[in-house]
Amino acid sequence: MNNRLAKMRKERGWSQEQLSKKLGVSRQTVISIEKGHFDPSLPLAFRLADVFDSTIEDIFRP
């Protein structure tokens, strides 16, 4: 699954650490999602969408 997470995070000027704290996950989790090595659970995908005031579909592409 492709995602725009890194691009969206950088547009907001957030570090991976800042995003991980907003989501309540480890920095390694954010890195793994950004690199496409890990697909988030549905609850985490919804938290990502909420943090970015976006939709899951805006962040993740099949």
C-alpha positions in Angstrom: 0.0 0.0 0.0 1.3 3.4 -0.9 1.0 6.4 1.4 1.5 10.1 1.5 2.3 10.1 5.2 5.9 11.5 5.0 4.9 14.2 2.6 1.9 15.3 4.7 4.0 15.2 7.9 6.8 17.4 6.3 4.2 19.9 4.9 3.2 20.5 8.5 6.8 20.8 9.7 6.4 17.8 12.1 9.2 15.5 12.9 8.6 11.7 13.0 8.9 12.0 16.8 6.3 14.7 17.0 3.9 12.7 14.9 4.5 9.5 16.9 3.6 11.4 20.1 0.4 12.8 18.6 -0.6 9.2 17.6 0.6 7.5 20.8 2.9 5.1 18.9 6.7 4.7 18.7 8.8 6.7 16.2 9.7 3.3 14.7 6.1 2.7 13.9 5.9 6.0 12.0 9.1 5.2 10.1 7.8 1.7 9.2 4.4 3.1 7.9 6.2 5.9 5.9 8.5 3.4 4.2 5.5 1.1 3.5 6.9 -1.8 5.6 3.9 -1.8 7.9 0.2 -1.2 7.2 -1.5 0.4 10.2 -4.4 -1.1 11.9 -7.8 0.5 11.2 -7.9 2.3 14.5 -4.5 3.8 13.8 -5.4 4.7 10.3 -8.4 6.6 11.7 -6.1 8.4 14.2 -3.8 9.4 11.4 -6.7 10.8 9.4 -7.9 12.7 12.5 -4.4 14.1 13.2 -4.1 15.3 9.6 -7.7 16.5 9.4 -8.1 14.3 6.4 -9.5 11.0 5.2 -7.9 7.6 5.2 -8.2 7.6 1.5 -6.2 10.9 1.3 -3.3 9.3 3.1 -3.3 5.7 1.8 -3.6 4.4 -1.7 -3.9 0.7 -2.7 
